[in-house]
């Protein structure tokens, strides 16, 4: 420390604090929010903490200072525990005769209330989906808008709520749906739905999960006026609800004997308790075949991945893509799977 100038000493102090916070965040997926609700809020900032520690490492590396060891060590612990925040490899795309594509998309009511100041968003969403031609489509915040025509899918299952405005979750499929239903979450419009789809000689269970939203206004001017204590309490309460919803879902999932694909908007990151428990021993298709940050939510400050597609280990993950189509506050994702006999 004696060889550091005042500015570097100040940076080193901040570096140590943020490195410890990042290290602490690595245990969050193992801590139930019902018990550690305030701590669990930290999971939302893990991506930012990683990026800041990378910058600290590069800064000390350029200056050839031994302080680089701290951030490097914490980053390596995180890498071997959770994998990389950024996938440097190019997106894998393997052609196979039995490939099928699964898309997940929170469509935000097809811009019903014109959050995006542009006309015809609902038509652009449908044209986009049609052009990408997924075989199975999982939608959150679906609304049967008068201009919505998804009749190019042969089968569908939807679960809607609301009095004046109907909305909810939907699964569309080019393959026959032989069974379907809903996992109800109390005191909320959120839920999980499922559809058993027959492809060839196989029956595959598709889940579509929408966990409780934090209802955070991401506009900078609105965030500045938000009471921080109230915001933390609200997020902590939301995480508790998400844990309860996850427990209900897992009880239902445990009874399923089919190979499965789980899609959804978790309203939480890959460093969270709900992600770890829902994923279990399934494949995160982004980690298997995606690239980049895999951003799925329009958050201005740093890339956020809160929408996921998990697949049973019996599936080959032959491709993954995150789109930049800005027709919602979420971005669509699609994976290409095949099931080996």
C-alpha positions as CSV (number, residue, x, y, z in Angstrom):
1,X,0.0,0.0,0.0
2,X,3.0,2.4,0.6
3,X,3.8,2.4,-3.1
4,X,0.2,3.4,-4.0
5,X,-0.7,7.1,-4.6
6,X,-3.7,8.5,-2.8
7,X,-6.1,7.9,-5.8
8,X,-4.9,4.3,-6.1
9,X,-5.4,3.8,-2.4
10,X,-9.0,5.0,-2.7
11,X,-9.6,2.7,-5.6
12,X,-8.0,-0.2,-3.7
13,X,-10.5,0.4,-0.9
14,X,-13.4,0.4,-3.2
15,X,-12.0,-2.6,-5.0
16,X,-11.9,-4.6,-1.8
17,X,-15.4,-3.7,-0.8
18,X,-16.9,-4.7,-4.3
19,X,-14.8,-7.9,-4.4
20,X,-16.2,-9.0,-1.1
21,X,-19.7,-8.2,-2.2
22,X,-19.2,-10.2,-5.4
23,X,-17.8,-13.1,-3.3
24,X,-20.8,-12.9,-1.0
25,X,-23.2,-12.9,-4.0
26,X,-21.9,-16.3,-5.0
27,X,-23.6,-18.0,-2.1
28,X,-27.0,-16.3,-2.8
29,X,-28.4,-19.1,-5.0
30,X,-28.2,-21.3,-1.9
31,X,-30.0,-19.0,0.5
32,X,-33.8,-19.0,0.4
33,X,-35.2,-15.5,0.1
34,X,-37.8,-16.2,2.8
35,X,-34.9,-16.3,5.3
36,X,-32.5,-13.9,3.6
37,X,-34.8,-11.5,1.6
38,X,-32.6,-8.4,1.9
39,X,-29.4,-10.3,1.0
40,X,-31.1,-11.9,-2.0
41,X,-31.6,-8.4,-3.6
42,X,-27.8,-8.4,-4.2
43,X,-28.4,-11.1,-6.9
44,X,-29.7,-8.5,-9.2
45,X,-26.4,-6.7,-9.2
46,X,-24.1,-9.7,-9.7
47,X,-23.6,-8.9,-13.4
48,X,-22.6,-5.3,-12.6
49,X,-20.3,-6.5,-9.8
50,X,-18.6,-8.9,-12.2
51,X,-18.1,-6.1,-14.8
52,X,-16.6,-3.7,-12.2
53,X,-14.2,-6.4,-10.9
54,X,-13.1,-7.1,-14.5
55,X,-12.3,-3.3,-14.8
56,X,-10.4,-3.3,-11.5
57,X,-8.4,-6.3,-12.7
58,X,-7.5,-4.7,-16.0
59,X,-6.6,-1.4,-14.2
60,X,-4.2,-3.1,-11.8
61,X,-2.8,-5.3,-14.7
62,X,-2.0,-2.2,-16.7
63,X,-0.3,-0.6,-13.7
64,X,1.5,-4.0,-13.0
65,X,0.3,-3.9,-9.4
66,X,-0.2,-7.1,-7.2
67,X,-3.7,-5.8,-6.3
68,X,-4.9,-7.4,-9.5
69,X,-4.8,-10.8,-7.6
70,X,-7.9,-10.0,-5.5
71,X,-10.4,-9.3,-8.4
72,X,-8.8,-12.1,-10.5
73,X,-9.3,-14.6,-7.6
74,X,-12.9,-13.7,-7.0
75,X,-13.6,-13.7,-10.8
76,X,-12.1,-17.2,-11.1
77,X,-14.2,-18.5,-8.2
78,X,-17.3,-17.1,-9.9
79,X,-16.3,-18.6,-13.2
80,X,-15.8,-22.1,-11.9
81,X,-19.0,-21.8,-9.8
82,X,-21.4,-20.3,-12.3
83,X,-19.6,-20.1,-15.7
84,X,-18.9,-16.9,-17.6
85,X,-21.1,-13.9,-17.6
86,X,-20.1,-13.4,-21.3
87,X,-20.0,-16.3,-23.8
88,X,-17.0,-15.7,-26.1
89,X,-17.6,-18.6,-28.3
90,X,-19.8,-18.1,-31.4
91,X,-23.3,-19.4,-31.2
92,X,-23.4,-23.1,-32.1
93,X,-25.8,-24.2,-34.8
94,X,-25.9,-27.9,-35.6
95,X,-28.1,-29.1,-38.4
96,X,-29.9,-32.4,-37.6
97,X,-32.9,-34.0,-39.4
98,X,-34.9,-34.1,-36.1
99,X,-34.2,-30.5,-35.0
100,X,-37.1,-28.5,-33.6
101,X,-37.0,-24.8,-32.5
102,X,-38.4,-23.4,-29.2
103,X,-38.9,-19.7,-28.7
104,X,-39.7,-17.8,-25.5
105,X,-40.9,-14.3,-25.5
106,X,-42.5,-11.9,-23.0
107,X,-44.6,-9.8,-25.4
108,X,-45.8,-7.2,-22.8
109,X,-49.5,-7.4,-24.0
110,X,-48.3,-6.6,-27.6
111,X,-47.7,-3.0,-26.6
112,X,-51.4,-2.6,-25.8
113,X,-50.9,0.6,-23.8
114,X,-48.3,2.0,-26.2
115,X,-45.3,1.9,-23.9
116,X,-43.3,1.9,-27.1
117,X,-44.5,5.1,-29.0
118,X,-44.9,3.3,-32.3
119,X,-47.9,2.0,-34.1
120,X,-48.4,-1.5,-35.3
121,X,-46.0,-3.2,-32.8
122,X,-48.4,-6.2,-32.4
123,X,-48.2,-6.8,-36.2
124,X,-44.4,-6.6,-36.1
125,X,-44.2,-9.1,-33.3
126,X,-46.4,-11.6,-35.3
127,X,-44.4,-11.0,-38.5
128,X,-41.1,-11.6,-36.5
129,X,-42.4,-14.8,-35.0
130,X,-43.7,-16.0,-38.4
131,X,-40.3,-15.3,-40.0
132,X,-38.3,-17.2,-37.3
133,X,-40.9,-20.0,-37.5
134,X,-40.4,-21.7,-34.1
135,X,-42.1,-25.1,-33.7
136,X,-43.1,-24.4,-30.1
137,X,-43.7,-20.8,-28.9
138,X,-43.9,-19.9,-25.2
139,X,-45.4,-16.4,-24.5
140,X,-45.7,-14.4,-21.3
141,X,-48.0,-11.4,-20.9
142,X,-50.0,-12.7,-23.8
143,X,-53.1,-10.7,-24.8
144,X,-55.6,-11.8,-27.5
145,X,-55.3,-8.5,-29.3
146,X,-57.7,-8.0,-32.2
147,X,-54.8,-7.8,-34.6
148,X,-53.1,-10.9,-33.4
149,X,-53.2,-13.9,-35.7
150,X,-51.1,-16.8,-34.7
151,X,-53.2,-19.3,-36.7
152,X,-50.1,-20.5,-38.5
153,X,-49.6,-22.7,-35.4
154,X,-51.8,-25.8,-35.5
155,X,-52.3,-26.1,-31.7
156,X,-52.4,-23.8,-28.7
157,X,-53.1,-23.7,-25.0
158,X,-53.6,-20.4,-23.2
159,X,-54.5,-19.4,-19.6
160,X,-55.9,-15.9,-19.3
161,X,-57.1,-13.8,-16.4
162,X,-58.3,-10.2,-15.9
163,X,-61.8,-8.7,-16.2
164,X,-61.5,-5.9,-18.7
165,X,-58.2,-6.8,-20.3
166,X,-57.5,-10.5,-20.7
167,X,-53.9,-11.5,-20.4
168,X,-51.7,-14.4,-19.3
169,X,-49.5,-17.2,-20.6
170,X,-49.8,-19.2,-23.8
171,X,-48.1,-22.1,-25.6
172,X,-48.4,-22.5,-29.3
173,X,-47.2,-25.6,-31.1
174,X,-46.9,-27.2,-34.6
175,X,-47.0,-30.6,-32.9
176,X,-50.2,-32.0,-31.3
177,X,-51.0,-31.0,-27.7
178,X,-52.5,-34.0,-26.0
179,X,-52.7,-32.6,-22.4
180,X,-52.4,-29.2,-20.8
181,X,-53.0,-27.3,-17.6
182,X,-51.9,-24.7,-15.2
183,X,-50.0,-24.4,-11.9
184,X,-51.8,-21.7,-10.0
185,X,-49.9,-19.2,-8.0
186,X,-52.1,-17.6,-5.2
187,X,-52.8,-13.8,-5.0
188,X,-51.3,-13.0,-8.4
189,X,-52.0,-13.1,-12.1
190,X,-48.7,-14.9,-12.6
191,X,-48.6,-18.7,-13.0
192,X,-47.0,-21.6,-14.8
193,X,-48.8,-23.5,-17.6
194,X,-47.8,-26.7,-19.4
195,X,-48.6,-28.6,-22.5
196,X,-47.7,-32.2,-23.4
197,X,-46.7,-32.3,-27.0
198,X,-46.3,-35.3,-29.2
199,X,-43.4,-35.2,-31.6
200,X,-42.8,-38.4,-33.5
201,X,-43.0,-41.2,-31.0
202,X,-42.1,-38.9,-28.0
203,X,-44.3,-37.0,-25.6
204,X,-42.5,-33.8,-24.4
205,X,-43.7,-31.7,-21.5
206,X,-43.3,-27.9,-22.2
207,X,-43.6,-25.6,-19.2
208,X,-44.1,-21.8,-19.5
209,X,-43.4,-20.0,-16.2
210,X,-43.9,-16.4,-15.3
211,X,-42.7,-15.6,-11.8
212,X,-43.7,-12.5,-9.8
213,X,-42.5,-9.2,-11.2
214,X,-40.5,-6.7,-9.2
215,X,-42.3,-3.8,-11.0
216,X,-39.2,-1.6,-11.2
217,X,-39.4,1.4,-13.5
218,X,-36.1,1.3,-15.2
219,X,-36.1,4.9,-16.5
220,X,-33.3,6.8,-14.9
221,X,-35.4,9.8,-13.8
222,X,-37.9,7.6,-12.1
223,X,-35.3,5.5,-10.3
224,X,-33.8,8.6,-8.9
225,X,-37.1,9.5,-7.2
226,X,-37.7,6.0,-5.9
227,X,-37.3,5.6,-2.1
228,X,-34.4,3.2,-1.8
229,X,-35.6,1.6,1.5
230,X,-39.1,1.0,0.1
231,X,-37.6,-0.4,-3.1
232,X,-35.4,-2.9,-1.3
233,X,-38.4,-4.0,0.8
234,X,-40.6,-4.4,-2.2
235,X,-37.9,-6.5,-4.1
236,X,-37.3,-8.6,-1.0
237,X,-41.1,-9.3,-0.7
238,X,-41.2,-10.2,-4.4
239,X,-38.3,-12.6,-4.0
240,X,-40.2,-14.3,-1.2
241,X,-43.2,-14.7,-3.5
242,X,-40.9,-16.1,-6.2
243,X,-39.6,-18.7,-3.9
244,X,-43.1,-19.8,-2.9
245,X,-44.1,-19.9,-6.6
246,X,-41.0,-21.9,-7.4
247,X,-41.8,-24.4,-4.7
248,X,-45.3,-24.9,-6.1
249,X,-43.9,-25.4,-9.6
250,X,-41.3,-27.9,-8.4
251,X,-44.0,-30.0,-6.7
252,X,-45.9,-30.2,-10.0
253,X,-42.7,-30.8,-12.0
254,X,-41.8,-33.7,-9.8
255,X,-44.9,-35.6,-10.8
256,X,-44.0,-35.4,-14.5
257,X,-42.6,-38.5,-16.1
258,X,-41.9,-37.0,-19.5
259,X,-38.7,-35.4,-20.8
260,X,-39.2,-31.7,-20.5
261,X,-38.4,-28.2,-21.7
262,X,-38.9,-25.3,-19.3
263,X,-39.4,-21.8,-20.7
264,X,-40.1,-18.6,-18.9
265,X,-39.7,-15.1,-17.6
266,X,-38.3,-15.6,-14.1
267,X,-38.0,-11.9,-13.3
268,X,-34.6,-12.9,-11.7
269,X,-31.1,-13.6,-12.8
270,X,-29.0,-16.7,-13.3
271,X,-27.4,-15.9,-10.0
272,X,-30.6,-16.3,-8.0
273,X,-32.2,-19.0,-5.8
274,X,-35.1,-19.5,-8.1
275,X,-32.9,-20.0,-11.2
276,X,-30.8,-22.6,-9.4
277,X,-33.8,-24.6,-8.1
278,X,-35.9,-24.5,-11.3
279,X,-32.9,-25.4,-13.5
280,X,-31.8,-28.3,-11.3
281,X,-29.9,-30.7,-13.5
282,X,-31.4,-29.4,-16.7
283,X,-29.3,-27.7,-19.4
284,X,-29.4,-23.9,-19.7
285,X,-29.6,-23.7,-23.5
286,X,-27.9,-20.3,-23.6
287,X,-24.9,-21.7,-21.7
288,X,-24.8,-24.7,-24.0
289,X,-25.0,-22.9,-27.4
290,X,-25.4,-19.1,-27.0
291,X,-22.9,-16.3,-27.2
292,X,-22.4,-12.8,-25.8
293,X,-24.2,-11.5,-22.7
294,X,-27.5,-13.2,-23.6
295,X,-29.4,-10.0,-22.6
296,X,-33.2,-10.6,-22.5
297,X,-34.4,-7.5,-20.7
298,X,-34.2,-3.9,-21.7
299,X,-32.3,-2.5,-18.8
300,X,-30.0,0.5,-19.6
301,X,-27.3,0.1,-17.0
302,X,-25.9,-3.4,-17.7
303,X,-27.0,-6.5,-19.5
304,X,-29.7,-8.6,-17.7
305,X,-30.7,-12.1,-18.5
306,X,-34.0,-13.1,-16.8
307,X,-35.7,-15.2,-19.5
308,X,-34.6,-18.8,-19.9
309,X,-35.1,-22.0,-21.8
310,X,-34.0,-25.2,-20.0
311,X,-33.9,-28.6,-21.5
312,X,-33.7,-32.2,-20.3
313,X,-30.2,-33.7,-20.5
314,X,-31.6,-36.2,-23.2
315,X,-31.9,-33.3,-25.7
316,X,-29.0,-32.1,-27.8
317,X,-28.8,-28.3,-27.7
318,X,-28.0,-27.6,-31.4
319,X,-28.4,-23.8,-31.4
320,X,-29.4,-20.7,-29.4
321,X,-30.1,-17.1,-30.4
322,X,-30.9,-13.9,-28.5
323,X,-32.7,-11.4,-30.7
324,X,-32.5,-7.6,-30.7
325,X,-36.1,-7.2,-31.8
326,X,-37.2,-4.2,-29.6
327,X,-41.0,-4.8,-29.6
328,X,-41.3,-5.3,-25.8
329,X,-39.3,-4.6,-22.7
330,X,-38.0,-8.2,-23.2
331,X,-36.1,-9.7,-26.0
332,X,-37.1,-13.0,-27.6
333,X,-34.8,-16.1,-27.3
334,X,-34.9,-19.3,-29.3
335,X,-33.1,-22.6,-29.0
336,X,-32.7,-25.5,-31.4
337,X,-33.1,-29.0,-29.9
338,X,-33.1,-32.5,-31.0
339,X,-34.0,-35.7,-29.1
340,X,-31.8,-38.7,-29.7
341,X,-33.4,-42.1,-29.6
